[in-house]
Amino acid sequence: MPQGNKGKVDIFNLSNLGENTNRKSKIAVCGIFIRITMENSSPSTSRKRQRAGETDLETESDLNDDQLLSLEENFNFSDTLVALRMMRAHFPRIEKVSVQPFILRSQLYSSVKDRTQVDRELEVFTEIVGQPLKPVFSEVTSLLLKASFSHSLRREGVLRTFKLSTGQDDHAIMFLDDYLSQIERVSKRLEPQKQEGLSVFEWFKEHVIHSKLDSSIGHEELRSLLSLRGKVKEEHISLLINAGLLTRQLIDPNMYWFAIPNIGSILKGLSQGRKELMSFLNRRKYKEMPMAALEKKRLRLSPLDMRFHLRDLLGSGHLKTVEGPTGLVVKVVKD
């Protein structure tokens, strides 16, 4: 939600889903839609930097309780699809970087208790196009899909999973519509340069993305799929690599990772933000802090917000939560 704005919330029943509504202004939550109507107000321009040695982070003064539920109130989900859509809606706005929202697999682990359920449902979500619902869905997911997403899942609900360079177990999850929009932005950015072979982006979208659901692809298979639309040259594949859609694997140069364009600076911030947050908590006397207070802090080295990092580190097992007298407390997990 834009900073400095206050909102009012309207609830819509599932029966209204067929109406022509703005997709971006809605969040699907357990069978209802919440539409947030913005009211203009001037954003706060004052931020006071707390300086008490190196132990304090800036307080995020433009985050208020009227705009968003606290992380503690919006922490656990019983359903993978609901968690994905909520986290997508809460993806931080990042200045000067054009990247569609993505969710880390570790963030899902922090919010859906059953990790096996997460892995199984993610696998099905990536393969659901044109297929009937499978019994591995949780009851809530099945209800949502049947009642409200059966018409839109084929259009926007399919997921792509990407291996990230920030860690061996790091994976990003992106809704297919968002990924296709990211590809479109990249191709349009290259149009003024009048580069030859820009048609390869359409070939990539039509025949590679929808055919290859894995996070990687071999060189020959890539050429074979692209050739369904035209004569493939090595220059075409080089263009996809330079655009950030493919990354060569270090152990096998004939294999590629599918990649998210323009994500490099965010991944750098992700790594630095993890270290900064862990360092901040480790310097505290008991290596802990109430979640309500911690989520209002702002990291200096990462463009991603505190919520993003907290979900990530809680899901990866570096942090944990315990019940305190006034709510959840975030603690560093001892080695």
Disulfide bonds with the S-S distance in Angstrom:
none
